[in-house]
Amino acid sequence: MERSAKKTKKMGLTTRIFIALLAGVAFGVALCYLVPDGSFKNDILVEGVLYVVGQGFIRLMKMLVVPLVFCSIVCGSMSIGDTKKLGTVGVRSLIFYLCTTACAVTVALLVGNLLNPGLGLDLSVLQSTTTQVESMQATSLTETLLNIIPDNPIGALAKGEMLQIILFALIVGVILAKLGERAETVGSFFSQFNDVMMEMTMMVMSLAPVGVFCLISRTFATIGFSAFLPLAKYMVAVFLALGIQCFVVYMSMMKLFTGLNPVKFIKNFFPVMAFAFSTATSNATIPLSIDTLAKKMGVSKRISSFTIPLGATINMDGTSIMQGVAVVFAAQAFGIHLDMMDYITVIGTATLASVGTAGVPSVGLVTLTMVFNSVGLPVEAIGLIMGIDRILDMTRTAVNITGDAVCTTIVAHQNKALDKSVFERS
C-alpha cells in the first residue's frame, strides 16, 4: 500500500513537470507577443520573478550535484567491490560514450551537408550578438588524461571538477570495499549521507514544476519566434540530427544489446527528458535519472550511480551534434571550403572537447570555439547562432541524458544488474 502511494506521488510529480513545461511555453509566448514592453514586463516579470525563481531552482539542483555524485560513486564502487568488475564497467561505459559521440558528430556533418543550412544566407539580416565568446584552446590527449587526476581532492570538490571527483570517489569506494569491517564506520557514514542527499534531492524536486515553468516562460518571453526565422534551416538541421541520434542510433543499440522495447523505454524515460529540456543542464538531471532508471527500468543503482555522473561529464552527444552542424553552417555562410581531412579533424576535436566538459547550460558555445579553431573557421560566426542557442541547448541536453541512460541500461544488462521484470511492469 505504501509503495503504491509513493508511485502515485512520483507519477504526479512527473505529470506536473510536463504540464508546467507546456504552460511555460504558452505563458512565455503570450508575454512576448501580447504584453507590451515596459518596466513591469521586462524588469519585474521576465528579468525579475521568472529569472530569480528559475535560476534559484537551477542553483538548488547544482547544490546537490557534487555531494550527491561523490557519495553515489563511493557507495556504488563500494557495493560492486570487485575492482576487476568495476574496471570492466568503467571501460565499457567510456568506450560507449566516446563511440556514440564520434557517431553523433558524423551524423551532424552528414545532415549538415544534406540540408546545407548556410547556403544562400543573407548575413545582413542576422544581428551578431555583442556578447563576447570565451575562447577555448585545444588540449592534448596527454593533458586531458592528466587532468583527470586531482592535485587536491578537496579543491576538486570545491570547484566541481567532475572527472577528478569521480576518480577520487572511485578510489575511496574501492578501498572501503577492500577494508571491509575495518572501515565499517566510514562506509556506513557514506551510505547514510547518500540517503540524506537522496532525500534532499526529493525535497528540491518537489519544486521542479515551479522552476520549470519560470525557466521556460523566460526563454520564450525573451526569444519569441522572430529570432528563429533567419536560422530556420540551421535549427531544422540540428533538430533532425538530434532526432536521428536519439531515436535511431540510441534505440537501435538498446534493442540490439538488451532486447528491451525502445518505444516503452522512451515512454518511461520521457519525464526525465522533459526535465532535462527545461533545465538545460545534464548535472541537474543526475538524481532524477538514477531514480527513474531504478524504478522504471530495473537498473541497479550500484551501476547507475557510477555511469550516470560519468556520462553527465563526458557524454555530450547533443552538444557534439550542434558543433558538427555549426561547422557546416559557418563554412557555408562565410564561403569557406572544408575537405574530408577537415571533417575528420572536426570529429576528433568535438569528441575530445566533450570529455570533461561541464554539464551546464550553453557550455557547448564555449567548446565550439575550440572546434572552429581546429579547422580555421571565424569564431565570430558563433555570434550568429547565440541568439537561438538556448532552445537548441535545451533539446541537446535531453539527448545527452538519454544517451547516458541507454549506456547505463546496456552496461547494467551486460553485468547482470538489470531487472527486466521492473521494466515490463512499469
C-alpha positions as CSV (number, residue, x, y, z in Angstrom):
1,M,0.0,0.0,0.0
2,E,2.8,2.4,1.0
3,R,4.8,1.5,-2.2
4,S,1.6,2.2,-4.3
5,A,1.2,5.6,-2.7
6,K,4.8,6.5,-3.4
7,K,4.5,5.5,-7.0
8,T,1.3,7.7,-7.3
9,K,3.2,10.6,-5.8
10,K,6.1,10.1,-8.2
11,M,3.8,9.9,-11.3
12,G,2.0,13.0,-10.0
13,L,5.3,14.9,-9.9
14,T,6.4,14.0,-13.5
15,T,2.9,14.9,-14.8
16,R,3.1,18.3,-13.1
17,I,6.6,18.9,-14.6
18,F,5.2,18.2,-18.1
19,I,2.2,20.4,-17.5
20,A,4.5,23.2,-16.2
21,L,6.6,22.8,-19.4
22,L,3.6,23.3,-21.7
23,A,2.1,26.1,-19.5
24,G,5.5,27.9,-19.5
25,V,5.7,27.8,-23.3
26,A,2.2,29.3,-23.6
27,F,2.8,31.9,-20.9
28,G,6.2,32.9,-22.4
29,V,4.8,33.3,-25.9
30,A,1.9,35.3,-24.6
31,L,4.3,37.6,-22.7
32,C,6.4,38.1,-25.8
33,Y,3.6,39.0,-28.2
34,L,0.6,40.2,-26.2
35,V,2.2,42.2,-23.4
36,P,3.9,45.5,-24.5
37,D,7.5,46.1,-23.5
38,G,7.9,48.1,-20.3
39,S,9.3,48.1,-16.9
40,F,6.7,45.8,-15.5
41,K,7.2,43.1,-18.2
42,N,10.9,43.3,-18.7
43,D,12.3,44.3,-15.2
44,I,9.7,42.8,-12.8
45,L,8.3,39.8,-14.7
46,V,10.9,38.5,-17.1
47,E,14.2,39.6,-15.5
48,G,12.7,39.7,-12.0
49,V,10.3,37.0,-10.9
50,L,10.9,34.5,-13.7
51,Y,14.7,34.9,-13.7
52,V,15.1,34.7,-9.9
53,V,12.8,31.7,-9.4
54,G,14.2,29.8,-12.4
55,Q,17.8,30.4,-11.6
56,G,17.1,29.8,-7.9
57,F,15.9,26.3,-8.8
58,I,18.9,25.7,-11.1
59,R,21.2,26.6,-8.2
60,L,19.3,24.3,-5.8
61,M,19.9,21.5,-8.3
62,K,23.6,22.4,-8.7
63,M,23.9,22.5,-4.9
64,L,23.1,18.8,-4.8
65,V,25.4,17.6,-7.6
66,V,28.9,17.4,-6.0
67,P,27.9,15.8,-2.7
68,L,25.4,13.5,-4.4
69,V,27.8,12.4,-7.1
70,F,30.7,11.9,-4.7
71,C,28.6,9.8,-2.2
72,S,26.8,7.9,-5.0
73,I,30.1,6.8,-6.6
74,V,31.7,5.9,-3.3
75,C,28.7,3.8,-2.4
76,G,28.4,2.4,-6.0
77,S,32.1,1.3,-6.2
78,M,31.9,0.0,-2.6
79,S,28.9,-2.2,-3.4
80,I,30.5,-3.5,-6.6
81,G,33.5,-4.3,-4.5
82,D,35.5,-6.3,-7.1
83,T,38.0,-3.9,-8.8
84,K,38.1,-6.1,-11.9
85,K,34.3,-5.8,-12.4
86,L,34.4,-2.1,-11.6
87,G,37.2,-1.7,-14.2
88,T,35.0,-3.6,-16.8
89,V,32.0,-1.3,-16.1
90,G,34.2,1.8,-16.4
91,V,35.9,0.7,-19.6
92,R,32.7,-0.3,-21.3
93,S,31.0,2.9,-20.3
94,L,33.9,5.0,-21.6
95,I,34.1,3.2,-24.9
96,F,30.4,3.5,-25.4
97,Y,30.4,7.2,-24.6
98,L,33.3,8.0,-26.9
99,C,31.9,5.9,-29.8
100,T,28.5,7.5,-29.7
101,T,30.0,11.0,-29.5
102,A,32.1,10.3,-32.7
103,C,28.9,8.8,-34.3
104,A,26.9,11.9,-33.3
105,V,29.4,14.3,-35.0
106,T,29.4,12.2,-38.1
107,V,25.6,12.2,-38.2
108,A,25.6,16.0,-37.8
109,L,28.1,16.6,-40.6
110,L,26.1,14.3,-42.9
111,V,22.8,16.1,-42.1
112,G,24.5,19.5,-42.4
113,N,25.9,18.7,-45.9
114,L,22.5,17.2,-46.9
115,L,20.4,20.3,-45.8
116,N,23.1,23.0,-46.5
117,P,21.9,25.4,-43.7
118,G,24.4,28.1,-44.5
119,L,23.9,28.3,-48.3
120,G,22.1,31.4,-49.6
121,L,22.0,33.0,-46.2
122,D,21.8,36.8,-46.2
123,L,24.2,37.7,-43.4
124,S,22.8,41.3,-43.2
125,V,19.5,40.1,-41.7
126,L,21.4,38.4,-38.8
127,Q,22.4,40.6,-36.0
128,S,25.6,39.4,-34.5
129,T,25.4,39.5,-30.7
130,T,27.8,41.7,-28.8
131,T,28.2,39.0,-26.1
132,Q,31.8,38.1,-26.0
133,V,32.5,34.4,-26.7
134,E,35.0,32.9,-24.4
135,S,37.8,31.3,-26.4
136,M,39.0,27.8,-25.6
137,Q,42.2,26.2,-26.7
138,A,42.6,22.6,-27.7
139,T,44.0,20.4,-25.0
140,S,46.3,17.5,-25.9
141,L,45.3,13.9,-25.1
142,T,48.1,13.6,-22.5
143,E,46.9,16.8,-20.7
144,T,43.3,15.6,-20.8
145,L,44.3,12.3,-19.2
146,L,46.4,14.1,-16.6
147,N,43.6,16.5,-15.8
148,I,41.6,13.5,-14.5
149,I,43.9,13.1,-11.5
150,P,43.3,15.8,-8.9
151,D,46.2,17.7,-7.3
152,N,43.9,18.5,-4.4
153,P,40.7,16.4,-3.9
154,I,39.2,19.0,-1.6
155,G,39.9,21.7,-4.3
156,A,38.3,19.4,-6.9
157,L,35.2,19.1,-4.8
158,A,35.1,22.8,-4.2
159,K,35.5,23.7,-7.9
160,G,33.1,20.9,-9.1
161,E,35.7,19.2,-11.3
162,M,33.6,16.2,-12.1
163,L,36.2,13.8,-13.6
164,Q,38.5,14.4,-10.7
165,I,35.7,13.9,-8.2
166,I,34.7,10.7,-9.9
167,L,38.3,9.3,-9.8
168,F,38.8,10.2,-6.2
169,A,35.4,8.7,-5.2
170,L,36.1,5.5,-7.1
171,I,39.4,5.1,-5.2
172,V,37.7,5.7,-1.8
173,G,34.9,3.3,-2.6
174,V,37.3,0.5,-3.7
175,I,39.5,0.9,-0.6
176,L,36.4,0.8,1.7
177,A,35.3,-2.4,-0.1
178,K,38.8,-3.9,0.4
179,L,39.0,-3.0,4.1
180,G,35.5,-4.4,4.9
181,E,34.7,-4.4,8.6
182,R,37.9,-2.4,9.4
183,A,36.3,0.7,7.8
184,E,32.7,-0.2,8.5
185,T,32.0,3.1,10.3
186,V,33.3,5.2,7.3
187,G,31.3,3.0,4.9
188,S,28.2,3.5,7.0
189,F,28.7,7.3,7.0
190,F,28.9,7.4,3.2
191,S,25.8,5.2,2.9
192,Q,23.8,7.3,5.3
193,F,25.0,10.6,3.9
194,N,24.0,9.2,0.4
195,D,20.5,8.6,1.8
196,V,20.5,12.2,3.2
197,M,21.4,13.6,-0.2
198,M,18.7,11.5,-2.0
199,E,16.1,12.8,0.5
200,M,17.3,16.3,-0.1
201,T,17.0,15.7,-3.9
202,M,13.4,14.7,-3.5
203,M,12.7,17.8,-1.5
204,V,14.2,20.0,-4.2
205,M,12.5,18.0,-6.9
206,S,9.1,18.9,-5.4
207,L,9.8,22.5,-6.5
208,A,10.6,21.3,-10.1
209,P,7.2,22.3,-11.7
210,V,7.6,25.9,-10.5
211,G,11.3,26.1,-11.6
212,V,10.5,24.5,-15.0
213,F,7.6,27.0,-15.6
214,C,9.8,30.0,-14.9
215,L,12.7,28.8,-16.9
216,I,10.6,28.0,-20.0
217,S,8.5,31.1,-19.7
218,R,11.6,33.4,-19.6
219,T,13.1,31.6,-22.6
220,F,10.1,32.1,-24.8
221,A,9.3,35.6,-23.5
222,T,12.9,36.7,-24.4
223,I,13.3,34.8,-27.8
224,G,9.8,34.6,-29.2
225,F,9.7,33.2,-32.7
226,S,11.1,36.0,-34.8
227,A,14.7,35.1,-33.9
228,F,14.2,31.6,-35.3
229,L,13.2,32.6,-38.9
230,P,16.6,33.6,-40.4
231,L,18.2,30.5,-39.0
232,A,15.3,28.1,-39.6
233,K,17.4,25.7,-41.8
234,Y,20.2,25.6,-39.2
235,M,17.7,24.8,-36.5
236,V,16.0,22.1,-38.6
237,A,19.4,20.5,-39.4
238,V,20.2,20.4,-35.6
239,F,16.8,19.0,-34.7
240,L,17.0,16.4,-37.4
241,A,20.5,15.2,-36.4
242,L,19.4,15.1,-32.7
243,G,16.3,13.1,-33.6
244,I,18.4,10.6,-35.6
245,Q,20.9,10.2,-32.8
246,C,18.2,9.8,-30.1
247,F,15.5,7.7,-31.8
248,V,17.6,5.8,-34.4
249,V,21.1,5.3,-33.1
250,Y,20.4,5.0,-29.3
251,M,17.2,2.9,-29.7
252,S,18.9,0.6,-32.2
253,M,21.7,0.0,-29.7
254,M,19.1,-0.5,-26.9
255,K,17.2,-3.2,-28.9
256,L,20.4,-4.8,-30.1
257,F,22.2,-5.1,-26.8
258,T,19.4,-5.6,-24.3
259,G,16.3,-6.7,-26.3
260,L,14.1,-4.1,-24.5
261,N,11.3,-2.3,-26.3
262,P,12.7,1.1,-27.4
263,V,9.2,2.7,-27.5
264,K,8.5,1.7,-23.9
265,F,11.9,2.9,-22.9
266,I,11.3,6.4,-24.3
267,K,7.8,6.4,-22.7
268,N,9.3,5.5,-19.3
269,F,12.2,7.9,-19.6
270,F,10.3,10.8,-21.2
271,P,9.7,12.8,-17.9
272,V,13.4,12.9,-17.4
273,M,13.9,14.1,-20.9
274,A,11.3,16.8,-20.4
275,F,13.1,17.9,-17.1
276,A,16.5,18.0,-18.9
277,F,14.9,20.0,-21.7
278,S,13.6,22.7,-19.3
279,T,16.7,23.0,-17.1
280,A,19.3,22.6,-20.0
281,T,21.8,21.0,-17.6
282,S,22.9,17.4,-17.5
283,N,24.3,17.7,-14.0
284,A,20.9,18.8,-12.5
285,T,19.3,15.7,-14.1
286,I,21.6,13.2,-12.4
287,P,19.5,12.4,-9.4
288,L,16.2,12.1,-11.4
289,S,17.9,9.8,-14.0
290,I,19.3,7.4,-11.3
291,D,15.9,7.3,-9.6
292,T,13.9,6.7,-12.8
293,L,16.3,4.1,-14.1
294,A,16.0,2.2,-10.8
295,K,12.2,2.4,-10.5
296,K,11.1,2.2,-14.1
297,M,13.9,0.3,-15.9
298,G,15.1,-2.0,-13.2
299,V,18.7,-0.7,-13.4
300,S,20.7,-1.4,-10.2
301,K,21.8,1.8,-8.5
302,R,25.3,0.4,-8.0
303,I,25.8,0.7,-11.8
304,S,23.8,3.9,-12.5
305,S,25.4,5.8,-9.6
306,F,28.7,5.3,-11.4
307,T,27.7,5.6,-15.1
308,I,25.2,8.4,-15.0
309,P,27.6,11.0,-13.3
310,L,30.3,9.8,-15.7
311,G,28.0,10.3,-18.7
312,A,26.9,13.8,-17.5
313,T,30.6,14.7,-17.6
314,I,32.0,13.1,-20.7
315,N,28.9,12.1,-22.9
316,M,27.9,15.3,-24.8
317,D,26.5,13.8,-27.9
318,G,23.8,16.5,-28.3
319,T,26.5,19.2,-27.9
320,S,28.7,17.5,-30.5
321,I,25.8,17.4,-32.9
322,M,25.3,21.1,-32.6
323,Q,29.0,21.7,-33.1
324,G,29.0,19.5,-36.3
325,V,26.1,21.3,-37.8
326,A,27.5,24.7,-36.8
327,V,30.8,23.9,-38.5
328,V,29.0,23.2,-41.8
329,F,26.7,26.2,-41.3
330,A,29.6,28.6,-40.7
331,A,31.7,27.3,-43.5
332,Q,28.8,27.7,-46.0
333,A,27.7,31.1,-44.7
334,F,31.3,32.5,-45.0
335,G,32.1,30.7,-48.2
336,I,34.9,28.5,-46.7
337,H,35.6,25.1,-48.3
338,L,36.2,22.2,-45.9
339,D,37.7,19.0,-47.2
340,M,37.5,15.4,-45.9
341,M,40.6,15.9,-43.6
342,D,38.9,19.0,-42.1
343,Y,35.8,16.9,-41.3
344,I,37.9,14.2,-39.7
345,T,39.6,16.9,-37.6
346,V,36.2,18.2,-36.5
347,I,35.0,14.7,-35.5
348,G,38.2,14.2,-33.4
349,T,38.2,17.6,-31.8
350,A,34.5,17.6,-30.9
351,T,34.8,14.1,-29.4
352,L,37.8,15.2,-27.3
353,A,36.1,18.5,-26.4
354,S,33.2,16.6,-24.9
355,V,35.5,14.9,-22.3
356,G,35.5,16.8,-19.1
357,T,33.0,19.5,-20.4
358,A,30.8,20.7,-17.5
359,G,27.2,19.7,-17.8
360,V,25.8,23.2,-17.5
361,P,23.7,25.4,-19.8
362,S,25.3,26.7,-23.1
363,V,28.8,25.3,-22.4
364,G,28.7,24.0,-26.0
365,L,29.2,27.5,-27.3
366,V,32.5,27.7,-25.3
367,T,33.8,24.4,-26.6
368,L,32.6,25.4,-30.1
369,T,35.4,27.9,-30.3
370,M,37.9,25.1,-29.9
371,V,36.2,23.1,-32.8
372,F,36.2,26.2,-35.0
373,N,39.8,27.0,-34.3
374,S,40.8,23.4,-35.3
375,V,39.7,24.0,-38.9
376,G,40.3,27.7,-39.2
377,L,36.7,29.0,-39.1
378,P,36.0,32.5,-37.8
379,V,34.9,32.4,-34.2
380,E,32.7,35.5,-34.9
381,A,30.3,33.0,-36.6
382,I,29.3,31.8,-33.2
383,G,27.6,35.2,-32.7
384,L,25.1,34.3,-35.4
385,I,23.7,31.4,-33.5
386,M,23.9,32.6,-30.0
387,G,20.5,34.2,-30.1
388,I,18.7,31.0,-30.7
389,D,21.1,28.6,-28.9
390,R,19.0,28.4,-25.7
391,I,16.2,26.4,-27.3
392,L,18.8,24.1,-29.1
393,D,20.7,23.8,-25.8
394,M,17.6,22.5,-24.1
395,T,17.0,19.9,-26.8
396,R,20.5,18.7,-27.0
397,T,20.6,18.3,-23.2
398,A,17.6,15.9,-23.4
399,V,19.6,13.9,-26.0
400,N,22.7,13.9,-23.8
401,I,20.9,12.4,-20.8
402,T,19.1,9.9,-23.0
403,G,22.5,8.6,-24.2
404,D,23.6,8.3,-20.6
405,A,20.5,6.3,-19.7
406,V,20.9,4.0,-22.7
407,C,24.6,3.3,-21.9
408,T,23.7,2.7,-18.3
409,T,21.0,0.2,-19.2
410,I,23.2,-1.7,-21.6
411,V,26.1,-1.8,-19.2
412,A,23.7,-3.0,-16.4
413,H,22.4,-5.7,-18.7
414,Q,25.9,-6.9,-19.5
415,N,26.7,-7.0,-15.8
416,K,23.5,-8.8,-14.9
417,A,22.3,-5.8,-12.9
418,L,19.2,-5.2,-15.0
419,D,15.8,-6.5,-13.7
420,K,13.7,-6.7,-16.8
421,S,10.6,-7.5,-14.8
422,V,10.6,-4.0,-13.4
423,F,10.8,-2.6,-16.9
424,E,7.9,-4.8,-18.1
425,R,5.7,-3.9,-15.1
426,S,6.2,-0.1,-15.2
